[in-house]
Amino acid sequence: MSEKRILELRNILNKYNYEYYVNDNPSVEDYVYDKLMRELIELENQFPEYFDEFSPTQRVGGEVLDGFSKIEHKRRMLSLKDAFSYDELKSWAKDIESKIGKVEYCAECKIDGLAMSITYRNGKFVQAVTRGDGSVGEDVTNNVKTIKSIPMLIDYYQEIEVRGEVFMPKSSFEMLNKERELNGEELLANPRNAAAGSIRQLDSGIVAKRKLDAFWYYLPDGDTYGFNNHYETLNWLGKLGFRINKSGTGLFKNIDGVIDFIEELAINRNNLPYEIDGVVVKVNDLKLQEELGYTVKTPKWAIAYKFPAEQAITQIEDIFISVGRTGRCTPNAKLKTVKLAGSQVSAATLHNEDMIKTKDIRINDFVYVHKAGDIIPEVISSIKEKRDGSQIPYVFPTHCPICNEPLHRYEDEADYYCVNNDCPARVVTSIAHFSSRDAMNIEGLGEKRVEQFHKEGILNTVADIYLLKQKKDKILSLEKFGEKSFENLIEAIEKSKQNSLDKLLFGLGIRQVGSKASKILADRFLDIDNLINANIEDLQNIRDIGDITADAIITFFKDESNLHLIECLKEAGVNTRYNKVEKIESIFTNKVCVLTGSLSFLTRSEAEKKLEELGAIVTGSVSKKTDYVIYGESAGSKLEKAKNLNIKTLSEEEFIKELK
């Protein structure tokens, strides 16, 4: 009975997922869906023998990878030739029609995301690979699996590859940036960058929370499936359960019809729930596509019309400096408010001093502005012919505009930094960064809250976080801060004390040291005191730690105020050791292993994780230093090279036996 109910719930939830995420037409309320999902989770926990990796419960993410393996595409993922004007588009069509006569065109919204290839075998989703350089991409299977509009099971049992675009809907992007703002994190520039950054997260749980989506628009070798034209392949993919962009696709008898379609899209572009940066135009007939053929880089039968970036003219009223948590000083232009891409813009980034000099940007200049990536306002150039003598060349300040301490410019860097740790601007942003999710994960201490506490004199250093428990009366007297909020905050602070060293290192905000470098350092030195006592050679000898990063680390730990902070954190009970997972001894311990071919029982990332848990060093290429090559179906040159070098090889079945 339990097995029957589990299967029944999976089928029902898959149906509801399809209705909600693919058809945008849910048939039940959210609470009904949530109730059924909870029931399924409880049953699967109660009866683990019925585990299925394709169950709806397995799409929430949670696996953490150390990196992405490289995958060679069976067919190159080509880029498209761009057209930036209607004349270029007409010229392309004219050239085609001069060769093969009148043709039908299929035009589709050019989604501003990242190209993706997904593969199914025996009706099951098995792999997702980024475009990469067209020949080799990255295995992002676990992350793409969290996208709920993508079917895990399809009613087609031969191997099939489908290509499309993963993107972040505007609503997801806005929610993500609001969350980052609350956490005191830097805002993401645009949905495309946000989608690309999300797909490359090593923690699939983070990807799941970012609510990505995807449209599928291409079936390679569609004629071998019995189809005559591209539009038929799209309809078939839709019937299989893939999300295709029906409303953003059209068939046209001539290029003038395509241009009318583009014009209509340009008008309604801002009302779409996703970002587009143009329109892709394809010859619809598959046989004609084959006849037209390809160049080395692009298909001759397709072209991408790119929308021109929207620009506006306004005047710079002033230039001001903003100071970030690392002390980086960024110049910004205060603009006469102008409407741009649907919003009122009154400020724009100028990046750094070199950019201002190169573009010769002056106060009172009239300038062209646009939104970089359609999101971040940016000054393109000054309009020199509009100068009337009132323009003032900008002189970058020598002292911090917040604390008046001298600014410092590091060798080989374009930015200036305020190096005063007590600078109020740095204090607020650095405390908010320390508390952020990827660092110490102290919920309730976003930048707004930190700024409020700092103004009240409650929070002046990172160490003060761990003294907040003693300031209950003061905190409870603040506006919109009740007993429950205080208890939750203290609970989050106490919990943060158990975090591993890598989280602490990232939270300290060492210049040049991100989350990945923090983990590398923690794994190498195990305790913060070992890192403090390391010399420059110790650091430079670590893979992925370059000279600039090594120098930044040495500089940070030479600073007495930083050392004092670390001592205060120790006294508060903050863990300063790496919570390292002990590796199990096996035949793979300290052995160099390479995975190749298509795996059936494990994903590539799962196999890599298991190898690393067993102490293996997983690499992407075969050499004389390789100890084992583990191969699946369609293994190619790497397996051949291993045999030629007499390297030990294991089939996937043999590998699974070793794991058991």
Backbone hydrogen bonds, N-H to C=O, Kabsch-Sander energy under -0.5 kcal/mol:
donor,donor_aa,acceptor,acceptor_aa,energy
5,R,1,M,-2.4
6,I,2,S,-2.3
7,L,3,E,-2.4
8,E,4,K,-2.3
9,L,5,R,-2.8
10,R,6,I,-2.3
11,N,7,L,-2.1
12,I,8,E,-2.4
13,L,9,L,-2.9
14,N,10,R,-2.4
15,K,11,N,-2.0
16,Y,12,I,-2.4
17,N,13,L,-2.6
18,Y,14,N,-2.1
19,E,15,K,-2.3
20,Y,16,Y,-2.5
21,Y,17,N,-3.3
22,V,17,N,-0.6
22,V,18,Y,-1.6
23,N,18,Y,-2.1
25,N,19,E,-3.2
32,V,29,E,-0.7
33,Y,29,E,-1.7
34,D,30,D,-3.0
35,K,31,Y,-2.0
36,L,32,V,-2.1
37,M,33,Y,-2.5
38,R,34,D,-2.4
39,E,35,K,-1.9
40,L,36,L,-2.3
41,I,37,M,-2.6
42,E,38,R,-2.4
43,L,39,E,-2.2
44,E,40,L,-2.7
45,N,41,I,-2.2
46,Q,42,E,-1.9
47,F,43,L,-2.4
50,Y,47,F,-2.1
51,F,48,P,-1.7
55,S,52,D,-2.1
58,Q,55,S,-2.1
59,R,56,P,-1.1
60,V,57,T,-0.6
65,L,63,E,-0.5
65,L,202,L,-3.2
71,I,137,G,-3.0
73,H,135,S,-2.8
77,M,134,G,-2.6
78,L,76,R,-1.0
79,S,297,K,-1.3
81,K,302,A,-0.5
83,A,304,A,-2.8
89,L,85,S,-1.8
90,K,86,Y,-2.9
91,S,87,D,-2.3
92,W,88,E,-2.0
93,A,89,L,-2.1
94,K,90,K,-2.8
95,D,91,S,-2.1
96,I,92,W,-1.8
97,E,93,A,-2.7
98,S,94,K,-1.7
99,K,95,D,-0.7
99,K,96,I,-1.1
100,I,96,I,-2.3
101,G,97,E,-1.7
105,Y,252,F,-3.1
106,C,282,K,-2.9
107,A,105,Y,-0.5
107,A,250,G,-2.8
108,E,280,V,-2.6
109,C,248,G,-2.1
110,K,278,G,-2.9
111,I,109,C,-1.1
112,D,275,E,-2.5
113,G,111,I,-1.6
114,L,166,V,-2.3
116,M,164,G,-2.5
117,S,129,V,-2.4
118,I,162,V,-2.9
119,T,127,Q,-2.5
120,Y,160,I,-2.3
121,R,124,K,-2.4
122,N,157,Y,-0.7
124,K,121,R,-2.1
125,F,152,M,-2.7
126,V,119,T,-2.8
127,Q,119,T,-1.4
129,V,117,S,-2.9
130,T,138,E,-2.0
131,R,115,A,-1.2
133,D,136,V,-1.8
134,G,131,R,-2.2
137,G,71,I,-2.9
139,D,69,S,-2.7
140,V,128,A,-2.4
140,V,138,E,-0.8
144,V,140,V,-2.5
145,K,141,T,-2.1
146,T,143,N,-1.2
147,I,144,V,-1.9
148,K,146,T,-0.8
150,I,147,I,-1.7
154,I,123,G,-2.3
156,Y,154,I,-1.5
160,I,120,Y,-2.0
162,V,118,I,-2.7
163,R,218,Y,-2.7
164,G,116,M,-2.4
165,E,215,F,-2.9
166,V,114,L,-2.6
167,F,213,D,-2.7
170,K,273,P,-2.4
173,F,169,P,-2.3
174,E,170,K,-2.5
175,M,171,S,-2.1
176,L,172,S,-2.5
177,N,173,F,-2.5
178,K,174,E,-2.1
179,E,175,M,-2.2
180,R,176,L,-2.4
181,E,177,N,-2.3
182,L,178,K,-2.2
183,N,179,E,-1.7
184,G,181,E,-1.2
185,E,180,R,-3.5
194,A,190,N,-2.3
195,A,191,P,-2.6
196,A,192,R,-2.7
197,G,193,N,-2.8
198,S,194,A,-2.1
199,I,195,A,-2.5
200,R,196,A,-1.1
201,Q,198,S,-1.9
204,S,63,E,-2.7
204,S,202,L,-0.7
206,I,203,D,-1.0
207,V,203,D,-1.2
208,A,204,S,-2.3
209,K,205,G,-1.4
210,R,206,I,-0.8
210,R,207,V,-1.1
211,K,208,A,-1.1
213,D,167,F,-2.8
215,F,165,E,-2.0
216,W,243,R,-2.2
217,Y,163,R,-1.8
218,Y,163,R,-1.7
222,G,219,L,-0.8
224,T,221,D,-1.5
225,Y,222,G,-1.3
226,G,223,D,-1.7
227,F,222,G,-1.3
230,H,284,N,-3.1
233,T,229,N,-1.3
234,L,230,H,-1.8
235,N,231,Y,-2.0
236,W,232,E,-2.2
237,L,233,T,-2.4
238,G,234,L,-2.2
239,K,235,N,-1.9
240,L,236,W,-1.7
241,G,237,L,-0.6
241,G,238,G,-0.9
242,F,237,L,-2.4
244,I,242,F,-0.8
246,K,244,I,-1.7
248,G,245,N,-0.5
249,T,246,K,-1.4
250,G,107,A,-2.4
252,F,105,Y,-2.7
257,G,254,N,-0.5
258,V,254,N,-1.1
259,I,255,I,-2.1
260,D,256,D,-2.0
261,F,257,G,-1.9
262,I,258,V,-2.2
263,E,259,I,-2.5
264,E,260,D,-2.2
265,L,261,F,-2.2
266,A,262,I,-2.6
267,I,263,E,-1.5
268,N,264,E,-1.9
269,R,265,L,-1.2
271,N,268,N,-1.7
272,L,268,N,-0.6
272,L,269,R,-1.3
277,D,110,K,-2.0
278,G,110,K,-0.5
279,V,305,Y,-2.4
280,V,108,E,-3.0
281,V,303,I,-3.1
282,K,106,C,-2.7
283,V,301,W,-2.3
284,N,104,E,-2.6
286,L,228,N,-2.3
287,K,228,N,-0.6
289,Q,285,D,-1.8
290,E,286,L,-2.0
291,E,287,K,-2.0
292,L,288,L,-2.5
293,G,289,Q,-2.4
295,T,298,T,-3.5
300,K,293,G,-2.4
301,W,293,G,-0.6
302,A,299,P,-0.8
303,I,281,V,-2.2
304,A,81,K,-3.0
305,Y,279,V,-3.1
305,Y,303,I,-0.6
306,K,83,A,-2.8
306,K,304,A,-0.6
307,F,277,D,-1.9
312,A,369,V,-2.0
314,T,367,V,-2.0
316,I,365,D,-2.8
317,E,315,Q,-0.6
317,E,334,K,-3.3
318,D,334,K,-1.3
320,F,332,N,-2.6
322,S,330,T,-2.5
324,G,322,S,-0.5
324,G,328,R,-2.2
327,G,324,G,-1.4
329,C,416,Y,-3.0
330,T,322,S,-2.7
330,T,328,R,-0.7
332,N,320,F,-3.0
333,A,348,A,-3.5
334,K,318,D,-3.1
335,L,333,A,-0.7
335,L,346,S,-2.8
336,K,315,Q,-2.2
338,V,345,V,-2.2
340,L,343,S,-3.2
343,S,340,L,-1.6
345,V,338,V,-3.1
348,A,333,A,-1.7
349,T,377,P,-1.9
350,L,331,P,-2.4
352,N,350,L,-2.3
353,E,414,A,-0.5
356,I,352,N,-1.7
357,K,353,E,-2.2
358,T,354,D,-2.8
359,K,355,M,-2.4
360,D,356,I,-0.7
361,I,356,I,-2.1
363,I,392,I,-2.3
364,N,316,I,-2.3
365,D,362,R,-1.9
367,V,314,T,-3.0
368,Y,381,S,-2.6
369,V,312,A,-2.7
370,H,378,E,-2.2
371,K,310,E,-0.6
372,A,370,H,-0.8
372,A,376,I,-3.0
374,D,371,K,-2.9
375,I,372,A,-1.6
376,I,372,A,-1.7
378,E,370,H,-3.0
379,V,349,T,-1.3
380,I,368,Y,-3.0
380,I,378,E,-0.5
381,S,368,Y,-0.9
382,S,359,K,-0.6
383,I,366,F,-3.1
384,K,382,S,-0.8
386,K,383,I,-1.9
387,R,384,K,-1.8
392,I,363,I,-2.1
394,Y,361,I,-0.7
396,F,394,Y,-0.6
400,C,405,E,-3.5
404,N,400,C,-1.9
407,L,398,T,-3.1
408,H,417,Y,-2.9
410,Y,408,H,-0.5
410,Y,415,D,-0.6
413,E,410,Y,-1.7
416,Y,329,C,-0.6
417,Y,408,H,-2.8
418,C,327,G,-2.6
419,V,406,P,-0.7
419,V,417,Y,-0.7
421,N,419,V,-0.8
423,C,420,N,-1.8
427,V,423,C,-2.7
428,V,424,P,-2.1
429,T,425,A,-1.8
430,S,426,R,-2.7
431,I,427,V,-2.2
432,A,428,V,-2.2
433,H,429,T,-2.1
434,F,430,S,-2.4
435,S,431,I,-1.7
436,S,432,A,-0.6
436,S,433,H,-1.1
439,A,436,S,-1.2
440,M,434,F,-2.0
441,N,436,S,-2.8
442,I,435,S,-2.4
443,E,441,N,-1.0
445,L,442,I,-1.5
447,E,181,E,-0.6
450,V,446,G,-2.7
451,E,447,E,-2.7
452,Q,448,K,-2.1
453,F,449,R,-2.7
454,H,450,V,-2.7
455,K,451,E,-2.3
456,E,452,Q,-1.4
457,G,454,H,-1.4
458,I,453,F,-2.6
459,L,453,F,-0.9
460,N,458,I,-0.5
464,D,461,T,-0.8
465,I,462,V,-1.7
466,Y,463,A,-1.2
467,L,464,D,-1.8
468,L,465,I,-1.2
470,Q,467,L,-1.5
471,K,468,L,-1.9
472,K,469,K,-0.7
475,I,471,K,-2.4
476,L,472,K,-3.0
477,S,473,D,-0.9
478,L,475,I,-1.7
481,F,478,L,-1.1
486,F,482,G,-2.1
487,E,483,E,-2.5
488,N,484,K,-2.6
489,L,485,S,-2.2
490,I,486,F,-2.6
491,E,487,E,-2.3
492,A,488,N,-2.2
493,I,489,L,-2.3
494,E,490,I,-2.7
495,K,491,E,-2.3
496,S,492,A,-1.7
497,K,493,I,-0.7
497,K,494,E,-1.0
498,Q,495,K,-1.6
499,N,496,S,-1.6
501,L,577,R,-1.3
503,K,500,S,-0.9
504,L,500,S,-1.4
505,L,501,L,-2.9
506,F,502,D,-2.0
507,G,503,K,-2.2
508,L,504,L,-1.8
509,G,506,F,-1.2
510,I,505,L,-0.7
513,V,510,I,-2.2
514,G,512,Q,-0.8
518,S,514,G,-2.0
519,K,515,S,-1.8
520,I,516,K,-2.1
521,L,517,A,-2.6
522,A,518,S,-2.4
523,D,519,K,-2.5
524,R,520,I,-1.7
525,F,521,L,-2.8
526,L,522,A,-2.4
527,D,525,F,-2.4
528,I,576,T,-2.1
530,N,527,D,-0.6
531,L,527,D,-1.5
532,I,528,I,-2.6
533,N,529,D,-1.9
534,A,531,L,-1.2
539,L,535,N,-1.6
540,Q,536,I,-2.6
541,N,537,E,-1.6
542,I,539,L,-1.7
545,I,542,I,-1.8
546,G,544,D,-0.7
550,A,546,G,-2.6
551,D,547,D,-2.4
552,A,548,I,-2.0
553,I,549,T,-2.2
554,I,550,A,-2.2
555,T,551,D,-2.4
556,F,552,A,-2.1
557,F,553,I,-2.1
558,K,554,I,-0.7
558,K,555,T,-0.7
559,D,555,T,-0.8
559,D,556,F,-0.8
562,N,559,D,-0.5
563,L,559,D,-1.9
564,H,560,E,-2.4
565,L,561,S,-2.0
566,I,562,N,-2.1
567,E,563,L,-1.9
568,C,564,H,-2.1
569,L,565,L,-2.2
570,K,566,I,-2.2
571,E,567,E,-2.3
572,A,568,C,-1.5
573,G,570,K,-1.5
574,V,569,L,-2.5
575,N,497,K,-2.8
578,Y,526,L,-2.9
580,K,578,Y,-2.1
582,E,580,K,-0.6
584,I,613,E,-1.9
589,T,586,S,-1.3
590,N,615,G,-2.9
591,K,588,F,-2.4
593,C,591,K,-0.6
593,C,617,I,-2.6
594,V,628,Y,-2.1
595,L,619,T,-0.5
596,T,630,I,-2.3
598,S,633,E,-3.4
599,L,597,G,-0.5
607,A,603,T,-2.3
608,E,604,R,-2.3
609,K,605,S,-2.4
610,K,606,E,-2.3
611,L,607,A,-2.2
612,E,608,E,-2.5
613,E,609,K,-2.2
614,L,610,K,-1.2
615,G,612,E,-1.5
616,A,611,L,-2.6
617,I,591,K,-3.0
618,V,616,A,-0.6
619,T,593,C,-2.5
619,T,617,I,-0.5
626,T,623,S,-1.7
627,D,592,V,-2.7
628,Y,592,V,-2.1
629,V,648,K,-2.0
630,I,594,V,-2.9
631,Y,629,V,-0.5
631,Y,650,L,-2.5
632,G,596,T,-1.9
633,E,598,S,-2.5
635,A,632,G,-0.9
639,L,636,G,-0.5
640,E,636,G,-1.9
641,K,637,S,-2.7
642,A,638,K,-2.1
643,K,639,L,-2.1
644,N,640,E,-2.3
645,L,641,K,-1.8
646,N,643,K,-1.2
647,I,642,A,-3.0
648,K,627,D,-0.8
650,L,629,V,-2.4
652,E,631,Y,-1.1
655,F,651,S,-2.5
656,I,652,E,-2.5
657,K,653,E,-1.9
658,E,654,E,-2.0
659,L,655,F,-2.0
660,K,656,I,-2.0
